[in-house]
Amino acid sequence: MTPELYLNHQGQARAGVKSRDIIKEIEADGWYLDRVSGSHHIFKHPTKSGSVPVPHPKKDVPKGTLNSIRKLAGLK
C-alpha cells in the first residue's frame, strides 16, 4: 500500500490512506467481511479474536484511526 502525500488544512504534509487500501491489507492477513453497520465494515478473522471496524467509504483515514485498525487486526 503506497499512501498518497498531500497537504492538510494546516499546510502540513500528510499521508492519505484510503479505506479500500486498509481493507485490502487486512483481507490479505485473512480477515473477512462479517457485516456492515452504517458506514463501517466489520471484519472478523477465523483464528484471531475480536473484530475490526473500518470506516468505508472514506478517502482519508486519519493516522490515529489507521493505527487503531492495524493494532486491532494484529498488524502492528
C-alpha positions as CSV (number, residue, x, y, z in Angstrom):
1,M,0.0,0.0,0.0
2,T,1.5,3.3,-1.1
3,P,0.0,6.3,0.6
4,E,-0.6,9.5,-1.4
5,L,1.0,12.6,0.0
6,Y,-0.9,15.9,0.1
7,L,-1.2,18.9,2.3
8,N,-3.8,19.1,5.1
9,H,-5.7,22.2,6.1
10,Q,-2.7,23.4,8.1
11,G,-0.3,23.1,5.2
12,Q,1.5,20.1,6.6
13,A,2.3,17.0,4.5
14,R,0.1,14.1,5.3
15,A,-0.3,10.6,4.0
16,G,-3.7,9.9,2.7
17,V,-4.7,6.3,3.1
18,K,-8.0,5.2,1.6
19,S,-10.3,2.8,3.4
20,R,-10.2,0.4,0.4
21,D,-6.4,0.1,0.8
22,I,-6.8,-0.7,4.5
23,I,-9.4,-3.3,3.6
24,K,-7.1,-5.0,1.1
25,E,-4.3,-5.0,3.8
26,I,-6.4,-6.8,6.4
27,E,-8.0,-9.2,3.9
28,A,-4.5,-10.2,2.9
29,D,-4.0,-11.2,6.5
30,G,-7.1,-13.5,6.5
31,W,-9.8,-11.1,7.8
32,Y,-13.2,-11.3,6.1
33,L,-16.2,-9.0,6.0
34,D,-18.7,-10.1,8.7
35,R,-21.3,-7.4,8.4
36,V,-21.9,-3.8,7.6
37,S,-23.1,-1.4,10.2
38,G,-23.9,2.1,8.9
39,S,-20.7,3.5,7.3
40,H,-18.4,0.8,8.9
41,H,-17.5,-2.6,7.5
42,I,-16.9,-5.0,10.4
43,F,-14.2,-7.7,9.8
44,K,-13.6,-11.0,11.6
45,H,-10.7,-13.5,11.5
46,P,-11.0,-17.3,11.5
47,T,-8.4,-17.7,14.3
48,K,-7.8,-14.3,15.8
49,S,-10.2,-13.0,18.4
50,G,-12.3,-9.8,18.2
51,S,-13.5,-7.7,15.3
52,V,-12.1,-4.8,13.3
53,P,-14.3,-1.9,12.2
54,V,-13.2,0.0,9.1
55,P,-14.9,3.2,8.1
56,H,-15.9,2.8,4.4
57,P,-16.1,4.6,2.1
58,K,-13.5,7.1,3.2
59,K,-10.8,8.7,1.2
60,D,-8.6,9.9,4.0
61,V,-8.4,7.8,7.1
62,P,-6.8,9.7,10.0
63,K,-3.4,8.4,11.2
64,G,-4.7,7.5,14.7
65,T,-7.7,5.6,13.2
66,L,-5.3,3.7,10.9
67,N,-3.0,2.8,13.8
68,S,-6.0,1.6,15.8
69,I,-7.3,-0.6,12.9
70,R,-3.9,-2.1,12.4
71,K,-3.5,-2.7,16.2
72,L,-6.9,-4.4,16.4
73,A,-6.0,-6.6,13.4
74,G,-2.7,-7.6,15.0
75,L,-0.7,-6.0,12.2
76,K,1.2,-3.5,14.4
